Amino acid sequence: MKSPLAAALCLALTGPALATEIGDMTNAERAAFRDEVRSYLLDNPDVLMEAISVLESREQQAQAQSDAELIAENSEALFEDGQSWVGGDPEGDVTVVEFLDYRCGYCRRAFPEVSELIESDGNIRFIVKEFPILGEQSILASRFAIATQRIAGDDAYEAVHDDLMTLRGEVNQASLQGIAADHGLDWDAISAEMNVAAVDARIEESLALGQSMGISGTPSFVFGDQMVRGYVPLDVMRKTVADERG
């Protein structure tokens, strides 16, 4: 596989026919050609930068097309699984899906900005996918959130989700029991529900979905038919939503 630099050189200085001719050159001819290329690039570095820009644009377009195909292939699991918590406007014209881990620093950084996006826009359907990949505390937090939803409903899930995103300190029985108490939830029922097979299945399905879509880190987002891997600031989120509407 060519490096980006090598690919850009081919793009800038050769076409398919010339590339074939280079393969037929003698060693001396090839060395002379390389010297000419080097001299040309030293005299005209803007040509190389232009070629690299074109190459990067083509790669971005190919990635966007691949992402759109992945989203289409997994649309039911992403948007209509019947289990994931749905916030914002359930009838919103753009759906945003976030894969998150409660112990992820960048997820926590994105949390207030995602909240602001949903609240200020008013026409976004927002779906959360539990994606605990950072260890036992991450898994414990997701179990607690899912069990809360199953026992106490969507409003309770939203409340503990927000608390988990801003929790200071360790995720353990004491901290989770404290969150439950703050919201008047039945800790005994929730703690028992955390270990049922259905909660295991929910987490496994989310992890499998992320893997099938090439997601390896958090946060990762789906904006309609676009994917955004990693943290982006609020203005980029708003632009992506606007692009979807456009």
Disulfide bonds with the S-S distance in Angstrom:
none
